[in-house]
Amino acid sequence: MEVFEAILLGLVQGLTEFLPVSSSGHLVIANDVLGVNLNQEAMLTFGVVVHAATVLATITVFWKVLLDLFTGLFKFQINPQTKYVLLIVISMIPVMVVGLFFKGWVENFFGEGLKLVGSMLLITAALLTLSYFLAPKNPKPINCSRAFTIGLAQAVAVLPGISRSGATISTGLLLGVDKKEIAQFSFLMVLVPILGEAFLELVKGEFSPASSGISTVALISGFLAAYISGLFACKVMIRIVSRGKLYWFAIYCAVIGIIALIW
């Protein structure tokens, strides 16, 4: 992987991680279009690096919220911050179960490539469309059952082409959660799973250039590109969700999905 390819893929990851258009699906498409042809191990390494960059972008945008949550959590008493952290933990259960016990099975069963990505993008488009037309008008708070259901949507998004933010935000809206609340919750609930995956890969030594075949310069360049573009996309997405304009992304996902299937 050349440095300019790492920068382009990092930009794609950063922009599409927060927008409901599937970052993993776009990485597969961009990798195919650019002809990078990374092996599975290299794609995993690069994917973890750029995902870690978007996590850092999330922390940068929501640092005040996170500081408030940690401050309340370490008071070791039942308060709004503790309850919110509990909801985040509940939402992480499905994706942790899939990641620990079924990730390999899912990858082997569904495979990868443009056909899978195209099909899953069409599902993402359907979810976004349903959330626009069927979302209840009276907002409801996130409770334990809604947090778990949103977590199930995140677990399904392990498939490339299913947008994580699109699936979780759409599910939250269909459950009647307030737009601003579900946008924040969707971005915060992914922090621990991605950081956990990055830590596991670091422990296994998958980040060394010798094992992945990707140079350190390329990995750093991809990380910085994903972080900068992720900052922009995160702030933009919060405004878009607040205004309820997700149907434009449904159209985009449908078009890109069809193109991927034809390609």
MIBAMAR-214044 format. One record per residue: chain; residue in three letters; residue number from 1; x, y, z of N, C-alpha, C in turn. Coordinates in steps of 0.2 Angstrom, whole numbers, padded with zeros to 4 digits. Each point is the difference from the previous one (the first is absolute). Example, Ala and Ser with C-alpha at 12.3 -4.5 7.8 and 13.67 -1.06 7.14 Angstrom:
! residues 2
ATOM:A:ALA:1:0066:-0028:0039:-0004:0006:0000:0004:0006:0000
ATOM:A:SER:2:-0002:0005:-0004:0004:0006:0001:-0004:0005:0003
END
This chain:
! residues 263
ATOM:A:MET:1:0004:-0006:0000:-0004:0006:0000:0004:0006:0000
ATOM:A:GLU:2:-0001:0005:-0005:0004:0006:0000:-0003:0005:0005
ATOM:A:VAL:3:0004:0005:0001:-0003:0005:0005:-0006:0004:-0003
ATOM:A:PHE:4:0000:0001:-0006:-0006:0004:-0003:-0006:-0004:0001
ATOM:A:GLU:5:0001:-0007:-0001:-0006:-0005:0000:-0002:0000:0007
ATOM:A:ALA:6:0004:0000:0005:-0002:0000:0007:-0003:0006:0002
ATOM:A:ILE:7:0002:0006:-0003:-0004:0006:0002:-0007:0000:-0003
ATOM:A:LEU:8:0000:-0002:-0006:-0007:0000:-0003:-0005:-0005:0003
ATOM:A:LEU:9:0003:-0006:0002:-0004:-0005:0004:-0002:0003:0007
ATOM:A:GLY:10:0005:0004:0003:-0001:0003:0007:-0006:0005:-0001
ATOM:A:LEU:11:0000:0004:-0005:-0005:0005:-0001:-0007:-0003:-0001
ATOM:A:VAL:12:0000:-0006:-0004:-0006:-0003:-0001:-0003:-0003:0007
ATOM:A:GLN:13:0005:-0003:0004:-0002:-0002:0006:-0003:0005:0005
ATOM:A:GLY:14:0004:0006:0000:-0002:0005:0005:-0007:0003:-0002
ATOM:A:LEU:15:-0001:0001:-0007:-0006:0003:-0002:-0006:-0005:0001
ATOM:A:THR:16:0001:-0006:-0001:-0006:-0005:-0001:-0001:-0003:0007
ATOM:A:GLU:17:0005:0000:0005:-0001:-0003:0006:-0006:0004:0004
ATOM:A:PHE:18:-0001:0006:-0001:-0006:0003:0004:-0006:0002:-0004
ATOM:A:LEU:19:0001:0000:-0007:-0005:0001:-0004:-0003:-0007:-0001
ATOM:A:PRO:20:-0007:-0001:-0001:-0003:-0006:0000:0000:-0004:-0007
ATOM:A:VAL:21:0007:-0001:-0002:0001:-0003:-0007:0005:-0006:0000
ATOM:A:SER:22:0001:-0002:0006:0005:-0006:0001:0007:0001:-0002
ATOM:A:SER:23:0004:0001:0006:0007:0002:-0002:0004:-0007:-0002
ATOM:A:SER:24:-0002:-0006:0003:0003:-0006:-0002:-0002:-0002:-0007
ATOM:A:GLY:25:-0006:0002:-0002:-0002:-0002:-0007:0004:0005:-0005
ATOM:A:HIS:26:0001:0006:0002:0003:0005:-0005:0008:-0002:0000
ATOM:A:LEU:27:0002:-0002:0005:0007:-0002:0000:0001:-0006:-0005
ATOM:A:VAL:28:-0004:-0005:0000:0000:-0005:-0005:-0001:0002:-0007
ATOM:A:ILE:29:-0004:0005:-0001:-0001:0003:-0007:0006:0004:-0002
ATOM:A:ALA:30:0002:0004:0005:0006:0004:-0002:0006:-0004:-0001
ATOM:A:ASN:31:0001:-0006:0004:0006:-0004:-0001:-0001:-0003:-0007
ATOM:A:ASP:32:-0006:-0002:-0002:0000:-0003:-0007:0001:0004:-0005
ATOM:A:VAL:33:-0003:0007:0000:0000:0005:-0005:0008:0002:-0001
ATOM:A:LEU:34:0003:0001:0006:0007:0002:0000:0005:-0006:-0002
ATOM:A:GLY:35:-0003:-0006:0000:0005:-0006:-0001:0005:-0001:0005
ATOM:A:VAL:36:-0001:0002:0006:0005:-0001:0005:0001:-0007:0002
ATOM:A:ASN:37:-0005:-0004:-0001:0000:-0008:0001:0004:-0002:0006
ATOM:A:LEU:38:-0002:0003:0006:0003:-0002:0006:-0002:-0007:0002
ATOM:A:ASN:39:0004:-0004:0003:-0003:-0006:0003:-0004:0001:0006
ATOM:A:GLN:40:-0003:-0006:0003:-0005:0001:0005:0004:0003:0006
ATOM:A:GLU:41:0006:-0003:0002:0003:0003:0006:0002:0007:-0001
ATOM:A:ALA:42:0002:0002:-0006:0002:0007:0000:-0006:0005:0000
ATOM:A:MET:43:-0006:-0002:-0003:-0006:0003:0000:-0003:0001:0008
ATOM:A:LEU:44:0001:-0005:0003:-0002:0000:0007:0005:0005:0004
ATOM:A:THR:45:0006:0000:-0001:0005:0004:0004:-0002:0007:-0002
ATOM:A:PHE:46:-0001:0002:-0007:-0001:0007:-0002:-0007:0002:0003
ATOM:A:GLY:47:-0005:-0005:0000:-0007:0002:0002:0000:0001:0008
ATOM:A:VAL:48:0004:-0003:0004:0000:0001:0007:0004:0007:0001
ATOM:A:VAL:49:0005:0002:-0004:0003:0006:0001:-0004:0006:-0001
ATOM:A:VAL:50:-0004:0000:-0006:-0004:0005:-0002:-0006:0001:0005
ATOM:A:HIS:51:-0003:-0006:0002:-0005:0000:0005:0002:0003:0006
ATOM:A:ALA:52:0006:-0001:0002:0003:0003:0006:0000:0008:0000
ATOM:A:ALA:53:0002:0002:-0007:0000:0007:-0001:-0007:0003:0001
ATOM:A:THR:54:-0005:-0003:-0003:-0007:0002:0001:-0002:0000:0007
ATOM:A:VAL:55:0002:-0005:0004:-0001:0000:0007:0003:0007:0003
ATOM:A:LEU:56:0006:0001:-0001:0003:0006:0002:-0004:0006:-0002
ATOM:A:ALA:57:-0002:0000:-0006:-0005:0006:-0002:-0006:0001:0004
ATOM:A:THR:58:-0003:-0006:0002:-0006:0000:0004:0002:0003:0007
ATOM:A:ILE:59:0005:-0002:0003:0002:0002:0006:0001:0008:0000
ATOM:A:THR:60:0003:0002:-0005:0002:0007:-0001:-0007:0004:0000
ATOM:A:VAL:61:-0005:-0002:-0004:-0006:0003:-0001:-0004:0000:0007
ATOM:A:PHE:62:0000:-0006:0003:-0004:-0001:0006:0004:0000:0007
ATOM:A:TRP:63:0005:0004:0000:0005:-0001:0006:-0004:0003:0006
ATOM:A:LYS:64:-0004:0005:-0001:-0003:0003:0006:-0005:-0005:0003
ATOM:A:VAL:65:-0004:-0003:-0005:-0005:-0005:0002:0004:-0006:0004
ATOM:A:LEU:66:0005:-0002:-0003:0004:-0006:0003:0003:0002:0007
ATOM:A:LEU:67:0002:0006:0000:0003:0002:0007:-0005:0000:0005
ATOM:A:ASP:68:-0006:0003:-0002:-0006:0000:0005:-0002:-0007:0002
ATOM:A:LEU:69:0000:-0005:-0005:-0002:-0007:0001:0005:-0003:0005
ATOM:A:PHE:70:0007:0001:-0001:0005:-0003:0004:0000:0003:0007
ATOM:A:THR:71:-0002:0007:0000:0000:0003:0007:-0006:-0003:0004
ATOM:A:GLY:72:-0005:-0001:-0003:-0006:-0002:0003:0001:-0008:0002
ATOM:A:LEU:73:0003:-0003:-0004:0001:-0008:0001:0004:-0001:0006
ATOM:A:PHE:74:0006:0004:0001:0004:-0001:0005:-0002:0003:0007
ATOM:A:LYS:75:-0006:0002:0000:-0003:0002:0006:-0002:-0006:0004
ATOM:A:PHE:76:-0001:-0006:-0004:-0002:-0006:0003:-0007:0001:0003
ATOM:A:GLN:77:-0004:0003:-0003:-0007:0000:0002:-0005:0000:-0006
ATOM:A:ILE:78:-0006:-0001:0001:-0005:0000:-0005:-0002:0007:-0002
ATOM:A:ASN:79:0002:0002:-0006:-0002:0006:-0002:-0001:0000:-0008
ATOM:A:PRO:80:-0002:0005:-0003:-0001:0000:-0007:0006:-0002:-0005
ATOM:A:GLN:81:0006:0001:0002:0005:-0002:-0003:0001:-0007:0000
ATOM:A:THR:82:0000:-0003:0006:0000:-0007:0001:-0005:-0004:-0004
ATOM:A:LYS:83:-0006:0002:0000:-0005:-0003:-0004:0001:0000:-0007
ATOM:A:TYR:84:0003:0006:-0003:0001:0001:-0007:0006:-0005:-0002
ATOM:A:VAL:85:0005:-0001:0005:0006:-0005:-0002:-0003:-0007:0000
ATOM:A:LEU:86:-0005:-0001:0005:-0003:-0007:0000:-0004:-0001:-0007
ATOM:A:LEU:87:-0003:0005:-0002:-0003:-0001:-0007:0005:-0002:-0005
ATOM:A:ILE:88:0005:0004:0000:0005:-0001:-0005:0003:-0008:0000
ATOM:A:VAL:89:0001:-0002:0007:0003:-0007:0001:-0005:-0005:-0003
ATOM:A:ILE:90:-0007:0001:0001:-0005:-0004:-0002:0000:0000:-0008
ATOM:A:SER:91:0001:0005:-0003:0000:0001:-0007:0006:-0004:-0003
ATOM:A:MET:92:0005:-0001:0004:0006:-0003:-0003:0000:-0008:0000
ATOM:A:ILE:93:-0005:-0002:0004:0000:-0008:0001:-0001:-0004:-0006
ATOM:A:PRO:94:-0004:0002:-0005:-0001:-0004:-0006:0006:0000:-0004
ATOM:A:VAL:95:0003:0006:-0001:0006:0000:-0005:0006:-0003:0003
ATOM:A:MET:96:0001:0000:0007:0005:-0004:0003:-0001:-0007:0000
ATOM:A:VAL:97:-0006:-0003:0000:-0002:-0007:-0001:0002:-0002:-0007
ATOM:A:VAL:98:-0002:0004:-0005:0002:-0002:-0007:0007:0001:-0001
ATOM:A:GLY:99:0003:0005:0003:0008:0001:-0001:0004:-0006:0003
ATOM:A:LEU:100:-0002:-0002:0006:0004:-0005:0003:-0002:-0007:-0002
ATOM:A:PHE:101:-0006:-0002:-0002:-0002:-0007:-0002:-0002:-0001:-0007
ATOM:A:PHE:102:-0002:0005:-0003:-0003:-0002:-0007:0003:0004:-0006
ATOM:A:LYS:103:0005:0005:0002:0003:0004:-0006:0002:-0004:-0005
ATOM:A:GLY:104:0004:-0006:0001:0003:-0004:-0005:-0005:-0003:-0004
ATOM:A:TRP:105:-0005:-0003:0004:-0006:-0003:-0004:-0003:0004:-0005
ATOM:A:VAL:106:-0002:0006:0003:-0003:0005:-0004:0004:0002:-0007
ATOM:A:GLU:107:0006:0001:0001:0005:0001:-0006:0000:-0005:-0005
ATOM:A:ASN:108:0000:-0007:0003:0001:-0005:-0004:-0007:-0002:-0004
ATOM:A:PHE:109:-0005:0002:0004:-0007:-0002:-0003:-0002:0005:-0005
ATOM:A:PHE:110:0001:0007:0001:-0002:0005:-0004:0005:0002:-0005
ATOM:A:GLY:111:0006:-0002:0001:0006:0002:-0004:0001:0008:-0001
ATOM:A:GLU:112:0003:0002:-0005:0001:0007:-0001:0000:0002:-0008
ATOM:A:GLY:113:0001:0006:-0001:0000:0002:-0007:-0006:0004:-0002
ATOM:A:LEU:114:0000:0003:-0006:-0005:0005:-0002:-0007:-0002:0000
ATOM:A:LYS:115:-0001:-0007:-0002:-0007:-0002:0000:-0003:0000:0007
ATOM:A:LEU:116:0004:-0002:0005:-0003:0001:0007:-0001:0007:0002
ATOM:A:VAL:117:0005:0004:-0001:0000:0007:0002:-0006:0003:-0004
ATOM:A:GLY:118:-0001:-0001:-0006:-0006:0003:-0004:-0006:-0002:0003
ATOM:A:SER:119:-0001:-0006:0002:-0006:-0003:0003:-0001:0003:0007
ATOM:A:MET:120:0005:0001:0004:-0001:0003:0007:-0001:0007:-0001
ATOM:A:LEU:121:0003:0004:-0005:-0002:0007:-0001:-0007:0001:-0001
ATOM:A:LEU:122:-0003:-0005:-0004:-0007:0001:-0001:-0005:-0001:0006
ATOM:A:ILE:123:0003:-0004:0005:-0004:-0001:0006:0001:0006:0004
ATOM:A:THR:124:0006:0003:0000:0001:0006:0004:-0005:0006:-0003
ATOM:A:ALA:125:0000:0000:-0006:-0005:0005:-0004:-0007:-0001:0003
ATOM:A:ALA:126:-0002:-0007:0000:-0007:-0001:0003:-0001:0002:0007
ATOM:A:LEU:127:0005:-0001:0004:0000:0002:0007:-0001:0007:0001
ATOM:A:LEU:128:0004:0004:-0004:0000:0007:0000:-0007:0003:-0002
ATOM:A:THR:129:-0003:-0003:-0005:-0006:0002:-0003:-0006:-0002:0005
ATOM:A:LEU:130:0000:-0005:0003:-0005:-0002:0005:0001:0005:0006
ATOM:A:SER:131:0006:0001:0002:0000:0005:0006:-0003:0007:-0001
ATOM:A:TYR:132:0001:0002:-0007:-0003:0006:-0001:-0008:0000:0000
ATOM:A:PHE:133:-0003:-0005:-0003:-0007:0000:-0001:-0004:-0003:0006
ATOM:A:LEU:134:0004:-0005:0004:-0004:-0003:0005:0002:0002:0007
ATOM:A:ALA:135:0005:0004:0001:0002:0002:0007:-0006:0004:0004
ATOM:A:PRO:136:-0001:-0002:0006:-0005:0003:0004:0001:0007:0001
ATOM:A:LYS:137:-0005:0004:0001:0001:0007:0000:0002:0003:0007
ATOM:A:ASN:138:-0003:-0004:0005:0002:0002:0007:0006:-0004:0003
ATOM:A:PRO:139:0005:0004:0001:0007:-0003:0002:-0001:-0003:0007
ATOM:A:LYS:140:0004:-0006:0000:0001:-0004:0006:0007:0000:0003
ATOM:A:PRO:141:0001:-0001:0006:0007:0000:0002:0003:-0007:-0001
ATOM:A:ILE:142:0006:-0001:0000:0004:-0006:-0001:-0001:-0004:0007
ATOM:A:ASN:143:-0003:-0006:0000:0000:-0004:0006:0004:-0007:-0002
ATOM:A:CYS:144:0000:-0004:0005:0004:-0007:-0001:-0002:-0004:-0006
ATOM:A:SER:145:-0007:0000:-0001:-0002:-0004:-0006:0002:0003:-0007
ATOM:A:ARG:146:-0001:0007:0000:0002:0003:-0006:0007:0000:-0001
ATOM:A:ALA:147:0004:0001:0005:0007:0000:-0001:0003:-0007:-0002
ATOM:A:PHE:148:-0003:-0006:0002:0001:-0006:-0002:-0002:-0001:-0008
ATOM:A:THR:149:-0006:0002:-0001:-0002:0000:-0007:0005:0004:-0005
ATOM:A:ILE:150:0002:0006:0002:0005:0003:-0004:0006:-0003:0000
ATOM:A:GLY:151:0002:-0004:0005:0006:-0004:0000:0000:-0005:-0005
ATOM:A:LEU:152:-0006:-0003:-0001:-0001:-0006:-0005:0001:0003:-0007
ATOM:A:ALA:153:-0002:0006:-0001:0001:0003:-0007:0007:0001:-0001
ATOM:A:GLN:154:0004:0002:0005:0007:0001:0000:0004:-0007:-0002
ATOM:A:ALA:155:-0003:-0005:0003:0003:-0007:-0001:-0001:-0002:-0007
ATOM:A:VAL:156:-0006:0001:-0003:-0001:-0001:-0007:0004:0004:-0005
ATOM:A:ALA:157:0002:0005:0003:0005:0005:-0005:0007:-0003:0000
ATOM:A:VAL:158:0001:-0006:0002:0007:-0003:-0001:0001:-0002:-0007
ATOM:A:LEU:159:-0006:0000:-0004:0000:-0002:-0007:0002:0006:-0004
ATOM:A:PRO:160:0005:0000:-0004:0002:0006:-0004:-0006:0002:-0005
ATOM:A:GLY:161:-0002:0006:0001:-0005:0003:-0004:-0006:0002:0004
ATOM:A:ILE:162:-0001:-0003:0006:-0004:0002:0005:0003:0006:0004
ATOM:A:SER:163:-0003:0006:-0001:0003:0005:0004:-0001:0000:0007
ATOM:A:ARG:164:0005:0000:0005:-0001:0000:0007:-0004:0006:0002
ATOM:A:SER:165:0002:0006:-0002:-0003:0005:0003:-0007:0001:-0003
ATOM:A:GLY:166:-0001:-0003:-0007:-0007:0000:-0003:-0004:-0005:0003
ATOM:A:ALA:167:0002:-0006:0002:-0004:-0005:0003:-0002:0002:0007
ATOM:A:THR:168:0005:0003:0004:-0001:0002:0007:-0005:0006:0001
ATOM:A:ILE:169:0001:0005:-0004:-0004:0006:0000:-0007:-0002:-0003
ATOM:A:SER:170:0000:-0003:-0005:-0007:-0002:-0003:-0004:-0004:0005
ATOM:A:THR:171:0003:-0005:0003:-0003:-0004:0005:-0002:0004:0006
ATOM:A:GLY:172:0004:0005:0002:-0002:0004:0006:-0006:0005:-0002
ATOM:A:LEU:173:0000:0002:-0006:-0005:0004:-0003:-0007:-0004:0000
ATOM:A:LEU:174:0001:-0006:-0003:-0006:-0004:0000:-0003:-0002:0007
ATOM:A:LEU:175:0004:0000:0005:-0002:-0001:0007:-0003:0006:0003
ATOM:A:GLY:176:0001:0006:-0003:-0003:0006:0002:0005:0004:0004
ATOM:A:VAL:177:0006:-0002:0000:0005:0004:0004:0001:0007:-0004
ATOM:A:ASP:178:0002:0005:0004:0001:0007:-0002:0006:0000:-0005
ATOM:A:LYS:179:0000:0004:-0005:0005:0000:-0005:0007:0002:0003
ATOM:A:LYS:180:0000:0005:0003:0007:0002:0003:0002:-0005:0005
ATOM:A:GLU:181:-0004:-0003:0004:0002:-0005:0005:0003:-0006:-0004
ATOM:A:ILE:182:-0004:-0002:-0005:0003:-0007:-0003:0006:0002:-0004
ATOM:A:ALA:183:0001:0006:-0003:0006:0001:-0003:0006:0000:0005
ATOM:A:GLN:184:-0001:0003:0005:0006:0000:0005:0001:-0008:0003
ATOM:A:PHE:185:-0005:-0003:0001:0000:-0007:0003:0003:-0004:-0005
ATOM:A:SER:186:-0002:0000:-0006:0003:-0004:-0006:0008:0001:0000
ATOM:A:PHE:187:0002:0006:0000:0007:0001:0000:0004:-0002:0006
ATOM:A:LEU:188:-0003:0001:0006:0004:-0002:0006:0000:-0008:0001
ATOM:A:MET:189:-0005:-0003:-0002:-0001:-0007:0001:0005:-0005:-0003
ATOM:A:VAL:190:0004:0003:-0006:0004:-0004:-0003:0007:0001:0002
ATOM:A:LEU:191:0002:0005:0005:0006:0001:0002:0004:-0006:0003
ATOM:A:VAL:192:-0003:-0003:0005:0003:-0006:0003:0001:-0006:-0005
ATOM:A:PRO:193:-0005:-0002:-0004:0001:-0006:-0004:0006:0002:-0005
ATOM:A:ILE:194:0001:0006:-0003:0005:0001:-0005:0007:0000:0004
ATOM:A:LEU:195:0000:0003:0006:0006:0001:0003:0002:-0007:0003
ATOM:A:GLY:196:-0005:-0004:0001:0002:-0007:0002:0003:-0004:-0005
ATOM:A:GLU:197:-0003:0001:-0006:0003:-0004:-0006:0007:0002:-0002
ATOM:A:ALA:198:0001:0007:0001:0007:0002:-0002:0005:-0002:0005
ATOM:A:PHE:199:-0002:-0001:0007:0004:-0002:0005:0002:-0008:-0001
ATOM:A:LEU:200:-0005:-0004:-0002:0001:-0007:-0002:0005:-0001:-0005
ATOM:A:GLU:201:-0001:0004:-0006:0004:0000:-0005:0007:0002:0001
ATOM:A:LEU:202:0001:0005:0005:0006:0003:0002:0004:-0006:0004
ATOM:A:VAL:203:-0004:-0003:0004:0003:-0006:0004:0003:-0005:-0004
ATOM:A:LYS:204:-0004:-0002:-0006:0002:-0005:-0004:0006:0002:-0005
ATOM:A:GLY:205:0001:0006:0000:0006:0003:-0004:-0002:0001:-0007
ATOM:A:GLU:206:-0007:0001:-0001:-0002:0001:-0007:0002:0007:-0003
ATOM:A:PHE:207:0002:0004:0004:0001:0007:-0002:0007:0001:-0003
ATOM:A:SER:208:0005:-0005:0001:0006:0001:-0003:0000:-0001:-0008
ATOM:A:PRO:209:0004:0005:-0003:0001:0000:-0007:0002:-0007:-0003
ATOM:A:ALA:210:0004:-0003:0004:0002:-0007:-0003:-0005:-0005:-0001
ATOM:A:SER:211:-0005:0000:0005:-0006:-0005:-0001:-0005:0002:-0004
ATOM:A:SER:212:-0002:0007:-0001:-0005:0002:-0004:0002:0002:-0007
ATOM:A:GLY:213:0006:0002:-0001:0003:0002:-0006:-0002:0007:-0002
ATOM:A:ILE:214:-0002:0004:0005:-0001:0007:-0001:0005:0004:0004
ATOM:A:SER:215:0003:0005:-0003:0005:0004:0003:-0003:0004:0006
ATOM:A:THR:216:0005:0001:0005:-0002:0005:0005:-0003:0006:-0002
ATOM:A:VAL:217:0004:0003:-0005:-0002:0007:-0003:-0007:0000:-0003
ATOM:A:ALA:218:-0002:-0006:-0003:-0006:-0001:-0003:-0006:0000:0005
ATOM:A:LEU:219:0002:-0004:0006:-0005:-0001:0005:-0001:0007:0004
ATOM:A:ILE:220:0005:0004:0001:-0001:0006:0003:-0004:0005:-0004
ATOM:A:SER:221:0002:0000:-0007:-0003:0004:-0005:-0008:-0001:0000
ATOM:A:GLY:222:-0002:-0007:0000:-0007:-0002:0000:-0003:0002:0006
ATOM:A:PHE:223:0003:0000:0006:-0002:0001:0006:-0002:0008:0001
ATOM:A:LEU:224:0005:0004:-0002:-0001:0007:0000:-0006:0003:-0005
ATOM:A:ALA:225:0000:-0004:-0006:-0005:0002:-0005:-0007:-0002:0003
ATOM:A:ALA:226:-0001:-0006:0003:-0006:-0002:0003:-0002:0005:0006
ATOM:A:TYR:227:0005:0002:0004:-0002:0004:0006:-0003:0007:-0002
ATOM:A:ILE:228:0004:0003:-0005:-0002:0007:-0002:-0007:-0001:-0003
ATOM:A:SER:229:-0001:-0004:-0005:-0006:-0001:-0004:-0006:-0002:0005
ATOM:A:GLY:230:0002:-0004:0005:-0005:-0002:0005:-0003:0005:0004
ATOM:A:LEU:231:0005:0005:0002:-0002:0006:0004:-0006:0003:-0004
ATOM:A:PHE:232:0002:0002:-0006:-0005:0003:-0004:-0007:-0003:-0001
ATOM:A:ALA:233:0001:-0007:-0001:-0006:-0004:-0002:-0005:-0001:0007
ATOM:A:CYS:234:0004:0000:0005:-0004:-0001:0007:-0004:0006:0001
ATOM:A:LYS:235:0003:0006:0000:-0004:0006:0001:-0006:0001:-0005
ATOM:A:VAL:236:0002:-0002:-0006:-0006:0001:-0006:-0005:-0005:0002
ATOM:A:MET:237:0001:-0006:0002:-0005:-0005:0001:-0005:0002:0005
ATOM:A:ILE:238:0003:0003:0006:-0004:0002:0005:-0005:0005:-0002
ATOM:A:ARG:239:0002:0004:-0004:-0005:0005:-0003:-0005:-0003:-0005
ATOM:A:ILE:240:0002:-0005:-0004:-0004:-0003:-0005:-0006:-0004:0004
ATOM:A:VAL:241:0002:-0004:0005:-0005:-0004:0004:-0005:0005:0003
ATOM:A:SER:242:0003:0005:0003:-0005:0005:0004:-0005:0003:-0005
ATOM:A:ARG:243:0002:0001:-0006:-0005:0002:-0005:-0004:-0005:-0004
ATOM:A:GLY:244:0001:-0007:0002:-0003:-0005:-0003:0000:-0001:-0008
ATOM:A:LYS:245:0006:0001:-0002:0001:0000:-0008:0004:-0006:-0002
ATOM:A:LEU:246:-0002:-0006:0003:0004:-0006:-0001:-0002:-0003:-0007
ATOM:A:TYR:247:-0006:0002:-0002:-0002:-0003:-0007:0004:0001:-0005
ATOM:A:TRP:248:0004:0005:0000:0005:0001:-0006:0006:-0005:0000
ATOM:A:PHE:249:0001:-0002:0006:0005:-0006:0001:-0003:-0006:-0002
ATOM:A:ALA:250:-0006:-0001:0001:-0004:-0006:-0003:0001:-0001:-0007
ATOM:A:ILE:251:-0001:0006:-0004:0000:0000:-0007:0008:-0001:-0002
ATOM:A:TYR:252:0004:0003:0003:0007:-0001:-0001:0002:-0008:0001
ATOM:A:CYS:253:-0002:-0003:0005:0002:-0007:0001:-0003:-0004:-0005
ATOM:A:ALA:254:-0006:0001:-0002:-0003:-0004:-0005:0003:0001:-0007
ATOM:A:VAL:255:0002:0006:-0002:0004:0001:-0006:0007:-0004:0000
ATOM:A:ILE:256:0003:0001:0006:0007:-0003:0000:-0001:-0007:0001
ATOM:A:GLY:257:-0005:-0003:0003:-0001:-0007:0001:-0001:-0003:-0007
ATOM:A:ILE:258:-0004:0003:-0004:-0002:-0003:-0007:0006:0001:-0004
ATOM:A:ILE:259:0004:0005:0000:0006:0000:-0004:0005:-0005:0002
ATOM:A:ALA:260:0001:-0001:0007:0004:-0006:0002:-0002:-0006:-0002
ATOM:A:LEU:261:-0006:-0002:0000:-0003:-0006:-0003:0002:-0001:-0007
ATOM:A:ILE:262:-0001:0006:-0004:0001:-0001:-0007:0007:0000:-0002
ATOM:A:TRP:263:0005:0003:0004:0007:0000:-0001:0003:-0007:0001
END
